Amino acid sequence: MYRFTTRRGVSTAITTVLAATLGAGILSVPATAAPLPAAVTAESGTQDAAPVPYPANGILTAAGKTGFLAWAWVDGTRKYQWTRYADGAVTTLDAPVADSSGSDVIMTGGGQTPARSLVLQLHDMADGGRTVTIDLRPLNGVYVKAVSKDTVLAQVTKADGSVELQLVTGTGGTVTQRKVEGIPSGASNLMSAPARNGSALVTYYVKTETSWRREYAVVDLAAAKVVSTHKTDADLTNSSALSATHLVWAEDGGKVYTVDRATGVETVTDFGLYEGESMAVGLLGSWEMYGTPGTLEGDGTGDDRPLIPFTAKSLTSGEKVELVDYVTWVQPGPDNTLYVRGGSVEHGDGLYRISLGADGRPTAELVAATGVPVQLRYLGTQIPPTFDLASPIPLKWKLSRENADVALKITHRATGKSFSKTLHLYSESAGSEYYYGDGVFGITWAQIAAESQMGKDAEVGAYDWSFTATPQNGVGPAVEASGSFTAAKNLSSPHDLDWDGGPDLLARDAEGVLWRNDTTYDATKKTLVQQYAPDRVGGGWQVYDRIEAVGGIGGGAADFIARDTSGTLWLYDVTGNGYSAKIAPRKSLGGGWNTYAQITGGSDLTGDGRPDLVAADKAGVLWLYKGTGNVSAPFARRQKIGNGGWGAYNQLTATGNIGGAAHGDLVARDKAGVLWLYLGKGDGTFTARREIGGGWGAYTDTVAIGDANHDGRPDLFAYGPNKTSYFYAGTGDYRRPFAGRVATPLLTGNPAYNHIS
């Protein structure tokens, strides 16, 4: 739920004939905004039509007959855009602040707020953006509210310090001003809801003997005088509105005040909000509108109070009509309309026009849509095909939004033992320990073990999971999902050094410094991206001519080997905890390894669950070093698996199972740049090669990174000499093992790297 107050009200534009002439101070000038595509008639956009796009993250500022204004932060500044209902055409208003008149007229100014803007522009967006400029500085005035295409209400301080509310109009190069009679001279902090039917609801503070008191005044704009005043006990009031029959305003803490203009009777409804919160309110005739402001996604705090839908209540009969399921902003519109930024499960998220139907009851029509579904949705799981119970990597699932409470159950199929817990998701401050951002929630096996016997037992085999996710804000129904996974223990991680579920890349720069780059998959961009800043492993790595990740030798985080220029092979044992990688001092695996032209590892070629090493010697013979699972002696005695011809290749990469069978595979690049696939048989040997394609000579390094996109198939990373990087998603089909390449920003900046693993 939002912790701030929105500005709301109701209005229509007026034209007033005013008296006293000031002279200089106003000019009619071309619109400062980008030109509208064309001038539009007063009726444009009022016909039923398909909703136009609503801008992403746009905050509703104003709505008129022909379009609406919304703003969003762009490069640290507010960007205001007017969107036409008729065709979705967009016009940008070049100004730091803007304000609504309740019509197609938009006020823009150069101050930090509308009230601090002393030189104003009134843009008639229905007339091609025709602009009138009013300079309030000669009047010693500050802006209160725009009430027509050439007139504003302004708070003017006189020479004696007294305050007047004035109507200031610009016409033909002159400014005219007229005092609004009936506002107390000691009034301060004047504000106004947009005008409606020739009247404006003005609020101000007046000093009493002991404190300050809030008052509301209904101003007849044509007569420039107050026609009624209403004292209220409400403190810190926020949005307000008026109609021909009633007034309404909202107080901090959730109270809503309505006044019958005929009798002056005030009615108070307390919706019981927190301090700093207030209701969104509006009026259409004798229909009061109210709802608790909030967004579909919530504010990240995990607030589980259901939002009150934006509801119309008849102040004569008491009948209620729910209009939209949630409301974020309310702005007045012309011709007895309101515009609501919000959404409903039935029609979606966007901007709604609220008007009275033929039967006199309010109706809601979607006029601009974001395309965001309102109903909570389950978007899939991020659980590997075989889950490692010893891993710190969590079981993960993805929802369409974060503000949900998830009743999760996991059951071990063979024993029937289960774990159940409700996960309360939120992202503010440290956030929920079960929330991982972008709608993803999860739980580690360590967390399950801390709260259940099933978790402590950590049995391997099949597990079933199910959950019911309930929206915390009450918007839309709960969603249910179920599935299963297979569990094992102490699996090897092919290329994940910190054991967080995402591949890591080892990159050596020209100075000999080795860096560990923690990556993650961006599902929107469909490529790998940097997750955290590169981790400096250390300097002096130029003594090695080959560095190769070889998977978790004893299970767990990936280890790596390095061959120095004398031919000695060294093992770096890595321990990952899900957040960082601890690299133990190197351990010698012996000399003589400079007999090999190519070395690759990390894939299980023999079907025993342990990563193996493959090396091609300078005579073209291929050798297998079977993994032992023991970091003290990680590889068994070598075994010949290829009698010759492997010297045709200048790069070998052990990819894991990319061909769709049950065993690890190998890809080899020849000197012409053609990449070949060797499907593993599961005994350390391979089937006859199969061509993947040419053009792979463009890369200096191809790295088997494991399953980066969590679809159960190993992927590939490729790095070129001009700091170009690409991600190749595995398909699981030996006929076309990789999808088309997608550029990635990884390792494309400074410095350049001369070795990637």
Stockholm file with secondary structure:
# STOCKHOLM 1.0

chainA/1-757         MYRFTTRRGVSTAITTVLAATLGAGILSVPATAAPLPAAVTAESGTQDAAPVPYPANGILTAAGKTGFLAWAWVDGTRKYQWTRYADGAVTTLDAPVADSSGSDVIMTGGGQTPARSLVLQLHDMADGGRTVTIDLRPLNGVYVKAVSKDTVLAQVTKADGSVELQLVTGTGGTVTQRKVEGIPSGASNLMSAPARNGSALVTYYVKTETSWRREYAVVDLAAAKVVSTHKTDADLTNSSALSATHLVWAEDGGKVYTVDRATGVETVTDFGLYEGESMAVGLLGSWEMYGTPGTLEGDGTGDDRPLIPFTAKSLTSGEKVELVDYVTWVQPGPDNTLYVRGGSVEHGDGLYRISLGADGRPTAELVAATGVPVQLRYLGTQIPPTFDLASPIPLKWKLSRENADVALKITHRATGKSFSKTLHLYSESAGSEYYYGDGVFGITWAQIAAESQMGKDAEVGAYDWSFTATPQNGVGPAVEASGSFTAAKNLSSPHDLDWDGGPDLLARDAEGVLWRNDTTYDATKKTLVQQYAPDRVGGGWQVYDRIEAVGGIGGGAADFIARDTSGTLWLYDVTGNGYSAKIAPRKSLGGGWNTYAQITGGSDLTGDGRPDLVAADKAGVLWLYKGTGNVSAPFARRQKIGNGGWGAYNQLTATGNIGGAAHGDLVARDKAGVLWLYLGKGDGTFTARREIGGGWGAYTDTVAIGDANHDGRPDLFAYGPNKTSYFYAGTGDYRRPFAGRVATPLLTGNPAYNHIS
#=GR chainA/1-757 SS CCSSCCCCCCCCCCCCCCCEEEESSEEEECCSSCCCSSCCCTTTTCSCCCCEECCTTCEEEEECSSEEEEEEEETTEEEEEEEETTTCCEEEECCSEEEECSSSEEEEESSSSGGGCCEEEEEEGGGTTEEEEEECGGGTEEEEEECSSSEEEEEEECTTSCEEEEEEEEETTEEEEEECBTSCTTCEEEEECCCBTTEEEEEEEEECSSSEEEEEEEEETTTTEEEEEEECCCCSEEEEEECSSEEEEEETTTEEEEEETTTCCEEEEECCCCTTCCCEEEEETTEEEEECBCCTTCCSSCCCCCCCCEEEEETTTCCEEEEESEEEEEEEETTTEEEEEEEETTTEEEEEEEEECTTSCEEEEEEEECCCCCSCCEEEECCCSEEETTCSCCEEEEESCSCEEEEEEEEETTTCCEEEEEEECCCSTTCCTTEEETTEEEECHHHHHTTCHHHHHCCCEEEEEEEEEEETTCCSCCEEEEEEEEEESSCBCSSCSSCSSSCEEEEEETTSCEEEEEEEEETTTTEEEECSCCEEEESCGGGEEEEEEEECTTSBSCEEEEEETTSCEEEECEEECSSCEEECCCEECCSCGGGEEEEEEEECSSSSSSCEEEEEETTSCEEEECBCSCTTSCBCSCEEEECSCGGGEEEEEEEESCSSSSSCEEEEEETTSCEEEECBCSSSCBCCCEEEESCGGGCSEEEEEECSSSSSSCEEEEECTTSCEEEECBCSCTTSCBCCCEECCTTCSSSCEEEEC
#=GC SS_cons         CCSSCCCCCCCCCCCCCCCEEEESSEEEECCSSCCCSSCCCTTTTCSCCCCEECCTTCEEEEECSSEEEEEEEETTEEEEEEEETTTCCEEEECCSEEEECSSSEEEEESSSSGGGCCEEEEEEGGGTTEEEEEECGGGTEEEEEECSSSEEEEEEECTTSCEEEEEEEEETTEEEEEECBTSCTTCEEEEECCCBTTEEEEEEEEECSSSEEEEEEEEETTTTEEEEEEECCCCSEEEEEECSSEEEEEETTTEEEEEETTTCCEEEEECCCCTTCCCEEEEETTEEEEECBCCTTCCSSCCCCCCCCEEEEETTTCCEEEEESEEEEEEEETTTEEEEEEEETTTEEEEEEEEECTTSCEEEEEEEECCCCCSCCEEEECCCSEEETTCSCCEEEEESCSCEEEEEEEEETTTCCEEEEEEECCCSTTCCTTEEETTEEEECHHHHHTTCHHHHHCCCEEEEEEEEEEETTCCSCCEEEEEEEEEESSCBCSSCSSCSSSCEEEEEETTSCEEEEEEEEETTTTEEEECSCCEEEESCGGGEEEEEEEECTTSBSCEEEEEETTSCEEEECEEECSSCEEECCCEECCSCGGGEEEEEEEECSSSSSSCEEEEEETTSCEEEECBCSCTTSCBCSCEEEECSCGGGEEEEEEEESCSSSSSCEEEEEETTSCEEEECBCSSSCBCCCEEEESCGGGCSEEEEEECSSSSSSCEEEEECTTSCEEEECBCSCTTSCBCCCEECCTTCSSSCEEEEC
//
